[in-house]
Each structure stands twice: as C-alpha cells, then as structure tokens.
Amino acid sequence: MAQKKFMLSEEDIPTRWYNIVADMPNKPLPPLHPGTKQPIRPEMLAPLFPMELIKQEVSTEKWIDIPDEVREVYKIWRPTPLYRAHGLEKLLDTPARIYYKYEGVSPAGSHKPNTAVPQVYYNKQEGIRRITTETGAGQWGSALSFACQLFGIECEVYMVRASYDGKPYRKIMMNTWGASVYPSPSDRTAAGRKILAQDPGSPGSLGIAISEAVELAFQSEDTRYALGSVLNHVLMHQTVIGLEAVWQLEQAGDFPDIVVAPFGGGSNFAGICFPFLRYNLEEGKSIRCIAAEPASCPKLTRGVFRYDLGDTVGMTPLLPMYTLGHNFIPAPIHAGGLRYHGAGAIVSQLLKDGLIEAQAFKQLECFEAGIRFAQTEGIIPAPEATHAIATVIREAERAREEGTAKTILFNLCGHGHFDMGAYEQYLSGKLVEHEVTQEEILESLAELDTPTIP
C-alpha cells in the first residue's frame, strides 16, 4: 500500500514558536559561570549571542512570534509533509498506526535550518559579520552555511574529525554555500592545539569542536557563535515541526499515543515532542515521548544529572544536564549528530521529572531498522533518524503482541544521501558495533569537578 501524505499550505506555517518552559512544573535550573559557579546574568552571554536570542533563552513566555522574514525563508521547504507509513506497518504486521514527519525536504536535508535561519537573522539584525560553529555529522554546519549565505554573513565551521574524514560531501555542501570548514580538533585554536598535543590522532567530539568555535567568537567583536542544539532558544525554534504535525494529524483524524525522535542534544526531540507534551501538561493526556539515543553515547539512559560544561575545554557556561562528562569522547559511530556528551537543560529536567522517556540502541540494530524503512517507505534515512525508527519498530511490535492499535509518530529528521558509505559498511558486514562500558562512563564522570544537583 502506498504512503498517505498529509499536507499544509504556506499559510499554515506556524506564526509562533512554542516555549515549553512556560508549562513546565519545575523550571530548568539556571546556567552557572564556569569560574565563579554563580548564576549567569543574561548580559554575560552577549559576546556569544545576539540580544534577541539571549532574551529567548531566558524567556518564560509561552509563545514567541516568528519574524516575517524568517517565515518567508521557511516557505522554501515548510510546511514539511507528514506520511502514514503503510508499508512499514504491513511489514511489521502491527495494528499500530505509524506516521512520520519528514524534515529531509529542507535544502540542507535535515531539520536543522529551522533554527539556523532565525539565529542568522537575529545576528544580521545586530550587524554581525561572521558566525562560528561546530558540527558533528554535518547537518548543522550545512544548515548554518545555507542560512549565512542567504543573509550575507561569513560562516566558519569546525567539523568533528571523524565526520570530516568520513563524510566529505557534507564539507563540500558547506563550501558550496560559502562556508569555511576545518576538521576538529584543529591547530587554529588554543583549544584544538591542546587536544592535539594530548592525542594527535583524536577523532574529535562535539565538545571539542564547540570549544574551538566559542574561542574564536570571543576573540572578535563582529563575530558571534551559533549552536545547533542543547540551548533553550534552539529547542524552541524547532517546535515548528510538532506544531505542524498537530494540525496534520487533525487532518488524519488521529492523535499520537507515542512520539519518538532521535536524541543528540535535544533539538530534534524537542521539535516534534514539545508541542505534544503540551497536551500532557495542560490537559492531563498521557502521550509517551521517547528520546532514542546511541548505546555508545547514552547520556539520558546511563549518565548523571548534574552541572557540567557544554564544551570540553571549559569556555561555555555550566548547564544542569544529564551528562557523561565533558571529557567523554564517544566512539566514531556514523550517527555523528548524536555524539554529544550531554543533554539540554530543558530535556534533562523533563526526564528527571519523569515526563519523558529515553531508550538506547546499538548501531547495527539502527541500521537494520533503517534498511527495513527504506525498503518499505522508499526514503533512505540518516543514521541519526534510524535510532527513532528502531524505537518505532520496537513499540509497533509490542503493540502487535499486546493487540493494541496505538498511534506512533516519529521525526524522520533527515535523509541519508550523504551516508552511503555507512550503509555500504552495514550491507557488506563491515560495520563495527559500539557500546560504551560502565567503566568508561565512571572514568569520565570521575573527572568532573562541577557542582552536583541535590
């Protein structure tokens, strides 16, 4: 049976982002200065972010207006389609109804432009000339490069070495949009040189790449830094995904029992889940929201909840997060966008309060799920997205065993067209399994000297 697609028109692009902080029973704890360990005042973030983003970062308002200029750019690819996965349902012989929101139709091929565009727009409004950033698998770097080109701002990207070497076409994509791209750790920054001195063959990590990008932003008054996940304003921008999905499911006459998304730092998960969590918080519904993370970087399922640095060297504020420790270097799995040591403050607080769930998956199970999805639905998913698909398959099979006709929604956050090397390794039996040991986690956490949380 063919896919069924539920579409909206340009007029249906959301006019406001949803800020879940307004509805949270326990608000996220404040970020702390890495030196004084005291709460950071908003103005202290001005060397890194434009003031409008800082206001959004600390806002407790429920709805934030989307600028008309941003909505005009959104129209290039939004609203994104919602599909009913009839083929996957048939393969699994499940009574569950499976839907997916497909964000791979954006110019960058992922959900990341949803926040890249407003971030660059607000920087342009303040007269910023250059933006620095990090990227894992390359989706965020691609999205920011695309947005910077649209608004005439220089873009400098520090790409985790494992992905820089393994995904050259993502680098070329960024270069095509005018960005400069460097492997991280690099010799261009003090942070990078420090890591290379310790480990010349370091595969890099998002924490290291963040340190490099932040260092450069601090050095110039006309340069700012942009982050693709973790922070409150980033997660909020992504809620256009879930807001559209609510309306599309109304077209289908359906509503989810379970909402699933891959989890790296939180933007993917927040984008589709927060607008549905609103119904739990406001109306007492019981939608299960599941974050799917890699077993090689399991901060939600095996990390600890405490203050930790957002980067490796110590240039960012201390955030209240589930973390594996800022020095943790994950195995170089192909889902590079999920190789981050910590979770955003909002998501961490929601997990601590039992309002969301998390599951961890090994790499081979995820690629098997990705293959099954591609063969039934036609879209080859990014390695990050396969973690959500693995979760969906697990839940759909459980529905079959229980005989319950549940509705499952997940975020197909991007396509895998630049990940064919990973699929080739899987299909040829060469893909290596990775699962971090408890000893490795404890060793990393033992290095933390950051404040604990009662």
BAKOL-254264 format. One record per residue (C-alpha): z, y, x; residue in one letter; residue number from 0. Coordinates in Angstrom, 1 decimal. Each point is the difference from the previous one (the first is absolute). Layout:
N
ATOM  Z  Y  X  A  NUM .
...
END
This chain:
454
ATOM  0.0  0.0  0.0  M  0 .
ATOM  -0.9  3.4  1.3  A  1 .
ATOM  2.5  2.7  0.9  Q  2 .
ATOM  0.9  2.5  -2.7  K  3 .
ATOM  0.2  3.6  1.1  K  4 .
ATOM  2.1  2.7  -1.5  F  5 .
ATOM  -1.2  3.5  0.9  M  6 .
ATOM  1.1  3.6  -0.5  L  7 .
ATOM  -2.0  3.2  0.3  S  8 .
ATOM  0.5  2.9  2.5  E  9 .
ATOM  2.0  1.8  -2.7  E  10 .
ATOM  2.5  -2.8  0.1  D  11 .
ATOM  1.0  0.6  3.7  I  12 .
ATOM  3.7  0.8  -0.1  P  13 .
ATOM  0.9  3.7  0.2  T  14 .
ATOM  3.5  -0.7  1.3  R  15 .
ATOM  1.6  -2.4  2.5  W  16 .
ATOM  3.1  -1.9  -1.2  Y  17 .
ATOM  3.2  0.5  2.1  N  18 .
ATOM  2.2  -3.0  -0.6  I  19 .
ATOM  3.0  1.7  1.7  V  20 .
ATOM  0.6  1.8  -3.2  A  21 .
ATOM  0.6  -3.2  -1.9  D  22 .
ATOM  1.9  -2.0  2.7  M  23 .
ATOM  3.6  -0.8  -0.8  P  24 .
ATOM  0.9  0.4  3.7  N  25 .
ATOM  -2.0  2.5  1.9  K  26 .
ATOM  -1.1  -0.7  3.6  P  27 .
ATOM  2.5  1.0  2.6  L  28 .
ATOM  -1.1  3.1  2.1  P  29 .
ATOM  -1.9  -0.4  3.3  P  30 .
ATOM  2.2  0.8  3.1  L  31 .
ATOM  -0.8  1.9  3.2  H  32 .
ATOM  -0.5  -2.6  2.8  P  33 .
ATOM  2.2  2.0  2.3  G  34 .
ATOM  2.8  1.5  -2.1  T  35 .
ATOM  0.0  -2.8  -2.7  K  36 .
ATOM  0.4  2.7  -2.6  Q  37 .
ATOM  -2.2  0.4  -3.1  P  38 .
ATOM  -3.2  1.8  0.8  I  39 .
ATOM  -0.7  3.3  -1.8  R  40 .
ATOM  -3.5  0.2  -1.5  P  41 .
ATOM  -1.1  2.8  2.3  E  42 .
ATOM  0.7  -2.2  3.1  M  43 .
ATOM  -3.1  -2.0  -1.0  L  44 .
ATOM  -2.3  3.1  0.2  A  45 .
ATOM  -1.3  -0.9  3.5  P  46 .
ATOM  -1.4  -3.2  -1.4  L  47 .
ATOM  -1.0  0.7  -3.6  F  48 .
ATOM  -1.3  2.9  -2.1  P  49 .
ATOM  2.7  1.5  -2.3  M  50 .
ATOM  -1.6  -1.3  -3.2  E  51 .
ATOM  0.3  -3.6  1.2  L  52 .
ATOM  3.6  0.7  1.1  I  53 .
ATOM  0.8  1.3  -3.5  K  54 .
ATOM  -1.5  -3.2  -1.5  Q  55 .
ATOM  1.9  -2.1  2.5  E  56 .
ATOM  3.4  1.2  -1.3  V  57 .
ATOM  -1.0  0.7  -3.6  S  58 .
ATOM  1.9  -1.6  -2.9  T  59 .
ATOM  -2.5  1.3  -2.6  E  60 .
ATOM  -1.6  -2.8  -2.0  K  61 .
ATOM  -3.6  1.2  0.0  W  62 .
ATOM  -1.8  1.9  2.7  I  63 .
ATOM  -3.3  1.7  -0.8  D  64 .
ATOM  -3.1  -1.2  1.8  I  65 .
ATOM  -2.0  3.0  1.3  P  66 .
ATOM  -3.5  0.4  -1.6  D  67 .
ATOM  -1.6  -0.1  3.5  E  68 .
ATOM  1.6  -3.4  0.6  V  69 .
ATOM  -1.1  -1.4  -3.4  R  70 .
ATOM  -3.6  1.1  0.8  E  71 .
ATOM  0.0  -2.1  3.1  V  72 .
ATOM  1.7  -2.9  -1.8  Y  73 .
ATOM  -3.0  0.0  -2.3  K  74 .
ATOM  -2.1  -1.5  2.8  I  75 .
ATOM  1.6  -3.4  -0.7  W  76 .
ATOM  2.6  0.5  -2.7  R  77 .
ATOM  0.8  -1.3  -2.5  P  78 .
ATOM  -0.2  -3.5  1.6  T  79 .
ATOM  -0.8  -3.0  -2.1  P  80 .
ATOM  2.4  -2.5  -1.4  L  81 .
ATOM  -1.3  -3.6  -0.2  Y  82 .
ATOM  1.2  -3.1  -1.9  R  83 .
ATOM  -0.2  -2.9  2.5  A  84 .
ATOM  -1.4  -2.7  -2.4  H  85 .
ATOM  -1.4  -2.0  2.9  G  86 .
ATOM  3.3  -0.2  1.9  L  87 .
ATOM  1.8  -0.8  -3.3  E  88 .
ATOM  -2.4  -2.9  -0.6  K  89 .
ATOM  0.3  -1.4  3.5  L  90 .
ATOM  3.8  0.0  -0.2  L  91 .
ATOM  -0.1  -1.4  -3.6  D  92 .
ATOM  2.7  2.4  -0.9  T  93 .
ATOM  1.0  1.6  -3.3  P  94 .
ATOM  0.8  3.2  1.9  A  95 .
ATOM  -2.3  3.0  -0.5  R  96 .
ATOM  -0.8  1.5  3.4  I  97 .
ATOM  -1.2  3.6  0.5  Y  98 .
ATOM  -0.7  1.9  3.2  Y  99 .
ATOM  -0.5  3.6  0.8  K  100 .
ATOM  -2.8  0.3  2.6  Y  101 .
ATOM  0.6  2.8  2.5  E  102 .
ATOM  -2.7  -1.2  2.4  G  103 .
ATOM  -2.6  2.3  -1.7  V  104 .
ATOM  1.3  3.1  1.9  S  105 .
ATOM  -2.1  1.3  2.9  P  106 .
ATOM  2.5  -1.5  2.4  A  107 .
ATOM  0.1  -3.3  -1.8  G  108 .
ATOM  3.7  0.1  -0.9  S  109 .
ATOM  2.7  1.9  -1.9  H  110 .
ATOM  0.8  2.3  2.9  K  111 .
ATOM  -2.2  3.0  -0.9  P  112 .
ATOM  2.3  0.5  -3.1  N  113 .
ATOM  2.5  1.7  2.4  T  114 .
ATOM  -2.2  1.0  2.9  A  115 .
ATOM  -1.9  2.5  -2.2  V  116 .
ATOM  3.0  1.9  -1.3  P  117 .
ATOM  1.7  -0.1  3.4  Q  118 .
ATOM  -3.0  1.6  1.7  V  119 .
ATOM  -0.4  2.4  -2.9  Y  120 .
ATOM  3.5  1.4  0.4  Y  121 .
ATOM  -0.4  0.2  3.8  N  122 .
ATOM  -3.3  2.0  -0.5  K  123 .
ATOM  1.9  2.4  -2.3  Q  124 .
ATOM  2.4  0.8  2.8  E  125 .
ATOM  -2.8  0.6  2.6  G  126 .
ATOM  0.6  -3.2  2.0  I  127 .
ATOM  -2.8  -0.8  2.5  R  128 .
ATOM  0.8  -3.6  1.0  R  129 .
ATOM  1.8  -3.0  -1.4  I  130 .
ATOM  1.3  -2.9  2.0  T  131 .
ATOM  0.8  -3.4  -1.4  T  132 .
ATOM  0.4  -3.7  0.7  E  133 .
ATOM  -1.8  -2.9  -1.6  T  134 .
ATOM  0.7  -3.8  -0.1  G  135 .
ATOM  -3.1  -1.9  -1.2  A  136 .
ATOM  -2.0  3.2  -0.3  G  137 .
ATOM  0.1  0.7  -3.8  Q  138 .
ATOM  2.3  3.0  0.3  W  139 .
ATOM  -1.9  1.4  3.1  G  140 .
ATOM  -3.3  -0.4  -1.9  S  141 .
ATOM  1.4  1.8  -3.1  A  142 .
ATOM  1.4  2.9  2.0  L  143 .
ATOM  -3.2  0.4  2.0  S  144 .
ATOM  -2.0  0.1  -3.2  F  145 .
ATOM  2.4  2.7  -1.5  A  146 .
ATOM  0.1  2.1  3.1  C  147 .
ATOM  -3.8  0.1  0.1  Q  148 .
ATOM  -0.1  1.2  -3.6  L  149 .
ATOM  2.4  2.8  0.7  F  150 .
ATOM  -1.2  0.9  3.5  G  151 .
ATOM  3.1  -1.0  2.0  I  152 .
ATOM  0.0  -1.9  3.3  E  153 .
ATOM  1.5  -3.5  -0.1  C  154 .
ATOM  1.6  -2.0  2.8  E  155 .
ATOM  0.9  -3.6  -0.6  V  156 .
ATOM  2.2  -2.4  2.0  Y  157 .
ATOM  -1.0  -3.5  -1.0  M  158 .
ATOM  2.2  -3.0  0.7  V  159 .
ATOM  -1.5  -1.7  3.0  R  160 .
ATOM  -0.2  -3.5  -1.7  A  161 .
ATOM  -2.2  1.5  -2.8  S  162 .
ATOM  -1.9  2.4  2.3  Y  163 .
ATOM  -1.2  -3.1  1.9  D  164 .
ATOM  -0.4  -2.2  -3.0  G  165 .
ATOM  -1.6  2.3  -2.5  K  166 .
ATOM  -2.5  2.2  1.9  P  167 .
ATOM  -2.0  1.0  -3.1  Y  168 .
ATOM  3.1  1.8  -1.4  R  169 .
ATOM  0.0  2.1  3.1  K  170 .
ATOM  -3.7  0.7  -0.4  I  171 .
ATOM  0.6  0.9  -3.6  M  172 .
ATOM  2.5  2.6  1.1  M  173 .
ATOM  -2.3  1.3  2.7  N  174 .
ATOM  -2.8  0.4  -2.5  T  175 .
ATOM  2.3  2.3  -2.0  W  176 .
ATOM  0.6  2.0  3.1  G  177 .
ATOM  3.4  -1.3  1.1  A  178 .
ATOM  1.2  -0.7  3.5  S  179 .
ATOM  1.5  -3.5  0.2  V  180 .
ATOM  2.2  -1.4  2.8  Y  181 .
ATOM  1.7  -3.4  0.5  P  182 .
ATOM  3.8  0.1  -0.2  S  183 .
ATOM  2.0  -0.1  2.2  P  184 .
ATOM  -2.2  2.4  2.0  S  185 .
ATOM  0.4  2.0  3.2  D  186 .
ATOM  -0.5  3.3  -2.0  R  187 .
ATOM  3.7  0.4  -0.9  T  188 .
ATOM  3.4  -0.4  1.6  A  189 .
ATOM  0.8  -2.5  -2.7  A  190 .
ATOM  -3.0  -2.1  0.7  G  191 .
ATOM  0.5  0.1  3.7  R  192 .
ATOM  3.6  -1.2  -0.4  K  193 .
ATOM  -1.1  -3.0  -2.0  I  194 .
ATOM  -2.8  -0.9  2.4  L  195 .
ATOM  2.4  0.2  3.0  A  196 .
ATOM  2.2  -2.6  -1.7  Q  197 .
ATOM  -2.9  -2.2  -1.3  D  198 .
ATOM  -3.5  0.8  1.3  P  199 .
ATOM  -1.5  -2.5  -2.4  G  200 .
ATOM  1.9  1.2  -3.1  S  201 .
ATOM  -1.9  -0.8  -3.2  P  202 .
ATOM  1.6  3.1  -1.4  G  203 .
ATOM  1.7  0.6  -3.4  S  204 .
ATOM  0.0  2.6  -2.7  L  205 .
ATOM  3.3  1.3  1.3  G  206 .
ATOM  -1.5  0.7  3.5  I  207 .
ATOM  -3.1  1.6  -1.5  A  208 .
ATOM  2.2  2.2  -2.2  I  209 .
ATOM  1.9  1.2  3.1  S  210 .
ATOM  -3.2  1.0  1.7  E  211 .
ATOM  -1.4  1.9  -2.9  A  212 .
ATOM  3.3  1.8  -0.7  V  213 .
ATOM  0.4  1.0  3.6  E  214 .
ATOM  -3.4  1.7  0.0  L  215 .
ATOM  0.7  1.8  -3.3  A  216 .
ATOM  3.2  1.4  1.4  F  217 .
ATOM  -1.9  1.5  3.0  Q  218 .
ATOM  -2.3  2.3  -1.9  S  219 .
ATOM  0.6  2.6  -2.7  E  220 .
ATOM  -3.4  -0.5  -1.6  D  221 .
ATOM  0.4  -3.8  -0.2  T  222 .
ATOM  1.9  -2.1  -2.6  R  223 .
ATOM  0.6  -3.7  -0.5  Y  224 .
ATOM  -1.0  -2.1  -3.0  A  225 .
ATOM  1.5  -3.4  -1.0  L  226 .
ATOM  -1.7  -2.6  -2.1  G  227 .
ATOM  3.0  -1.7  -1.5  S  228 .
ATOM  3.9  -0.1  -0.1  V  229 .
ATOM  0.7  3.7  -0.9  L  230 .
ATOM  0.8  1.1  -3.5  N  231 .
ATOM  -3.0  2.3  -0.5  H  232 .
ATOM  -2.4  -2.7  1.3  V  233 .
ATOM  1.3  -2.5  -2.5  L  234 .
ATOM  -0.2  2.5  -2.8  M  235 .
ATOM  -3.6  0.9  0.7  H  236 .
ATOM  -0.9  -3.7  -0.4  Q  237 .
ATOM  1.3  -0.1  -3.6  T  238 .
ATOM  -3.5  0.9  -1.3  V  239 .
ATOM  -0.7  -3.7  0.4  I  240 .
ATOM  2.7  -1.1  -2.4  G  241 .
ATOM  -0.4  2.8  -2.4  L  242 .
ATOM  -3.7  -0.9  -0.5  E  243 .
ATOM  1.0  -3.7  -0.3  A  244 .
ATOM  2.4  0.8  -2.9  V  245 .
ATOM  -2.9  1.6  -1.9  W  246 .
ATOM  -2.4  -2.7  0.8  Q  247 .
ATOM  2.3  -2.8  -1.1  L  248 .
ATOM  0.4  1.9  -3.3  E  249 .
ATOM  -3.8  -0.4  -0.4  Q  250 .
ATOM  0.5  -3.7  0.6  A  251 .
ATOM  2.8  -0.2  -2.5  G  252 .
ATOM  2.3  -1.4  2.7  D  253 .
ATOM  3.0  0.9  2.1  F  254 .
ATOM  1.3  -1.7  3.1  P  255 .
ATOM  2.9  -2.3  0.4  D  256 .
ATOM  -0.4  0.0  3.8  I  257 .
ATOM  -1.5  2.7  2.3  V  258 .
ATOM  -0.8  -1.0  3.6  V  259 .
ATOM  -1.1  1.9  3.1  A  260 .
ATOM  -0.2  -0.6  3.8  P  261 .
ATOM  2.8  1.7  1.9  F  262 .
ATOM  -0.1  1.7  3.4  G  263 .
ATOM  1.9  3.3  -0.3  G  264 .
ATOM  -0.2  0.4  -3.8  G  265 .
ATOM  -2.9  2.1  -1.1  S  266 .
ATOM  -2.1  -2.9  -1.3  N  267 .
ATOM  2.9  -1.4  -1.9  F  268 .
ATOM  1.2  3.3  -1.3  A  269 .
ATOM  -3.5  1.0  -1.2  G  270 .
ATOM  -0.3  -2.7  -2.5  I  271 .
ATOM  3.6  -1.0  -0.7  C  272 .
ATOM  1.8  3.3  -0.4  F  273 .
ATOM  -1.8  1.1  -3.2  P  274 .
ATOM  1.0  -3.4  -1.5  F  275 .
ATOM  3.6  0.1  1.3  L  276 .
ATOM  0.3  3.2  -2.0  R  277 .
ATOM  -0.1  -2.2  -3.2  Y  278 .
ATOM  2.9  -2.0  1.4  N  279 .
ATOM  2.0  3.1  0.9  L  280 .
ATOM  -0.8  1.9  -3.2  E  281 .
ATOM  -0.4  -2.6  -2.7  E  282 .
ATOM  1.9  -3.0  1.4  G  283 .
ATOM  -3.0  -2.2  0.4  K  284 .
ATOM  0.2  -2.9  2.5  S  285 .
ATOM  -3.3  0.2  2.0  I  286 .
ATOM  0.4  -1.9  3.2  R  287 .
ATOM  -1.4  2.0  2.9  C  288 .
ATOM  -0.6  -2.1  3.1  I  289 .
ATOM  -0.7  1.2  3.6  A  290 .
ATOM  -2.0  -2.5  2.0  A  291 .
ATOM  0.6  0.2  3.8  E  292 .
ATOM  -0.9  -2.1  3.0  P  293 .
ATOM  2.4  -2.6  1.3  A  294 .
ATOM  -0.7  1.4  3.5  S  295 .
ATOM  1.4  3.4  -1.0  C  296 .
ATOM  2.5  -0.7  -2.9  P  297 .
ATOM  2.1  3.2  -0.2  K  298 .
ATOM  0.7  -0.3  -3.7  L  299 .
ATOM  0.8  -3.7  -0.1  T  300 .
ATOM  1.8  -0.3  3.4  R  301 .
ATOM  0.8  3.5  1.2  G  302 .
ATOM  3.1  2.0  -0.4  V  303 .
ATOM  0.6  3.2  -2.0  F  304 .
ATOM  1.1  2.7  2.4  R  305 .
ATOM  -1.1  3.3  1.5  Y  306 .
ATOM  -2.8  -0.5  2.6  D  307 .
ATOM  -2.7  2.0  1.7  L  308 .
ATOM  -3.5  0.1  -1.5  G  309 .
ATOM  -1.5  -0.3  3.5  D  310 .
ATOM  0.7  -1.9  3.2  T  311 .
ATOM  0.9  2.8  2.4  V  312 .
ATOM  2.3  2.0  -2.2  G  313 .
ATOM  -1.9  3.2  -1.0  M  314 .
ATOM  0.2  -0.5  -3.8  T  315 .
ATOM  3.0  0.4  -2.3  P  316 .
ATOM  2.3  -2.9  -0.8  L  317 .
ATOM  -0.9  -1.4  -3.4  L  318 .
ATOM  2.1  -2.3  -2.2  P  319 .
ATOM  -2.2  -3.1  0.0  M  320 .
ATOM  -0.2  -3.7  0.1  Y  321 .
ATOM  -1.0  -0.6  3.6  T  322 .
ATOM  -0.5  -2.5  2.7  L  323 .
ATOM  0.8  2.6  2.6  G  324 .
ATOM  -2.2  2.8  1.4  H  325 .
ATOM  -0.7  -1.9  3.2  N  326 .
ATOM  -1.3  -3.1  -1.9  F  327 .
ATOM  -3.5  -0.9  1.0  I  328 .
ATOM  -1.6  -2.2  -2.7  P  329 .
ATOM  -2.5  -2.8  0.9  A  330 .
ATOM  -3.6  1.3  0.0  P  331 .
ATOM  -0.9  -1.4  -3.4  I  332 .
ATOM  -3.3  1.2  -1.6  H  333 .
ATOM  1.9  1.8  -2.8  A  334 .
ATOM  0.6  2.9  2.4  G  335 .
ATOM  0.9  2.4  -2.8  G  336 .
ATOM  3.1  -2.1  -0.7  L  337 .
ATOM  1.3  0.0  3.5  R  338 .
ATOM  2.7  2.6  -0.4  Y  339 .
ATOM  3.7  -0.5  0.9  H  340 .
ATOM  1.5  1.8  -3.0  G  341 .
ATOM  -0.4  0.8  -3.7  A  342 .
ATOM  -0.1  3.4  -1.6  G  343 .
ATOM  3.4  1.5  -1.2  A  344 .
ATOM  -1.0  -0.1  -3.7  I  345 .
ATOM  -1.1  -3.6  0.1  V  346 .
ATOM  3.0  -1.0  2.1  S  347 .
ATOM  2.4  1.5  -2.6  Q  348 .
ATOM  -1.8  -1.7  -2.9  L  349 .
ATOM  0.3  -3.4  1.8  L  350 .
ATOM  3.7  0.6  0.8  K  351 .
ATOM  0.6  0.7  -3.7  D  352 .
ATOM  -1.8  -3.1  -1.0  G  353 .
ATOM  -2.7  1.9  -1.9  L  354 .
ATOM  -2.9  -1.6  1.9  I  355 .
ATOM  -0.7  -3.3  1.8  E  356 .
ATOM  -1.5  -1.1  3.3  A  357 .
ATOM  -1.7  -3.2  1.2  Q  358 .
ATOM  -1.3  -0.8  3.5  A  359 .
ATOM  -3.2  -2.1  0.8  F  360 .
ATOM  -1.4  -1.6  3.1  K  361 .
ATOM  -3.5  1.0  1.1  Q  362 .
ATOM  -1.8  -3.2  -0.7  L  363 .
ATOM  1.2  -0.2  -3.6  E  364 .
ATOM  -1.2  3.6  -0.5  C  365 .
ATOM  -3.5  -0.7  1.4  F  366 .
ATOM  -0.2  -3.1  -2.2  E  367 .
ATOM  0.8  2.2  -3.0  A  368 .
ATOM  -2.6  2.6  1.1  G  369 .
ATOM  -2.7  -2.7  0.2  I  370 .
ATOM  0.9  -1.3  -3.5  R  371 .
ATOM  -0.2  3.5  -1.4  F  372 .
ATOM  -3.3  0.8  1.8  A  373 .
ATOM  -1.6  -3.2  -1.3  Q  374 .
ATOM  1.1  0.6  -3.6  T  375 .
ATOM  -0.1  3.8  -0.3  E  376 .
ATOM  -2.7  1.0  2.6  G  377 .
ATOM  2.0  2.6  1.9  I  378 .
ATOM  1.1  -0.8  3.6  I  379 .
ATOM  3.5  1.5  0.2  P  380 .
ATOM  1.5  1.7  3.0  A  381 .
ATOM  2.6  -2.2  1.8  P  382 .
ATOM  2.7  2.3  -1.3  E  383 .
ATOM  -1.1  -0.6  -3.6  A  384 .
ATOM  0.1  -3.8  0.5  T  385 .
ATOM  3.8  0.2  0.0  H  386 .
ATOM  -0.1  1.3  -3.6  A  387 .
ATOM  -2.5  -2.7  -1.0  I  388 .
ATOM  2.3  -2.7  1.5  A  389 .
ATOM  2.8  1.4  -2.1  T  390 .
ATOM  -2.2  0.0  -3.1  V  391 .
ATOM  -1.0  -3.6  0.5  I  392 .
ATOM  3.6  -1.0  0.5  R  393 .
ATOM  1.0  1.7  -3.3  E  394 .
ATOM  -3.0  -1.2  -1.9  A  395 .
ATOM  0.7  -3.6  1.0  E  396 .
ATOM  3.6  0.5  -1.1  R  397 .
ATOM  -1.3  1.3  -3.3  A  398 .
ATOM  -2.1  -3.2  -0.4  R  399 .
ATOM  3.0  -2.2  0.8  E  400 .
ATOM  2.2  1.9  -2.5  E  401 .
ATOM  -2.8  0.3  -2.6  G  402 .
ATOM  0.5  3.8  -0.3  T  403 .
ATOM  -2.9  2.4  -0.6  A  404 .
ATOM  1.2  2.7  2.4  K  405 .
ATOM  -2.0  3.1  0.9  T  406 .
ATOM  -0.3  0.6  3.7  I  407 .
ATOM  -1.4  3.2  1.5  L  408 .
ATOM  -0.6  0.6  3.7  F  409 .
ATOM  -1.4  2.6  2.3  N  410 .
ATOM  -3.2  -1.1  1.8  L  411 .
ATOM  0.6  2.8  2.5  C  412 .
ATOM  -3.2  -0.4  2.0  G  413 .
ATOM  -3.0  -2.1  1.0  H  414 .
ATOM  -0.3  -2.2  3.1  G  415 .
ATOM  -3.4  1.0  1.1  H  416 .
ATOM  1.3  1.0  3.5  F  417 .
ATOM  2.2  -3.1  0.2  D  418 .
ATOM  -2.7  -2.7  0.3  M  419 .
ATOM  1.3  -0.9  3.5  G  420 .
ATOM  3.3  -1.0  -1.6  A  421 .
ATOM  -1.8  -2.0  -2.7  Y  422 .
ATOM  -2.1  -1.8  2.6  E  423 .
ATOM  3.1  -1.0  1.9  Q  424 .
ATOM  1.5  -1.4  -3.2  Y  425 .
ATOM  -3.1  -1.9  -1.1  L  426 .
ATOM  -0.4  -1.5  3.5  S  427 .
ATOM  3.6  -1.1  0.2  G  428 .
ATOM  0.9  2.4  2.8  K  429 .
ATOM  2.3  2.3  -1.9  L  430 .
ATOM  3.5  -0.1  1.5  V  431 .
ATOM  3.1  -0.2  -2.2  E  432 .
ATOM  2.8  2.5  0.6  H  433 .
ATOM  3.6  0.1  -1.3  E  434 .
ATOM  2.7  1.9  1.7  V  435 .
ATOM  3.1  -1.9  1.0  T  436 .
ATOM  3.5  1.0  -1.0  Q  437 .
ATOM  0.9  0.3  3.7  E  438 .
ATOM  -2.8  2.6  0.4  E  439 .
ATOM  1.2  2.0  -3.0  I  440 .
ATOM  3.6  0.0  1.2  L  441 .
ATOM  -1.0  1.0  3.5  E  442 .
ATOM  -1.9  3.0  -1.3  S  443 .
ATOM  2.7  1.0  -2.4  L  444 .
ATOM  2.6  -0.3  2.8  A  445 .
ATOM  -1.7  2.9  1.8  E  446 .
ATOM  0.7  2.4  -2.9  L  447 .
ATOM  2.6  2.7  0.6  D  448 .
ATOM  -0.8  1.9  -3.3  T  449 .
ATOM  2.4  0.7  -2.8  P  450 .
ATOM  0.9  -2.9  -2.3  T  451 .
ATOM  0.0  0.4  -3.8  I  452 .
ATOM  3.1  -1.1  -2.0  P  453 .
END
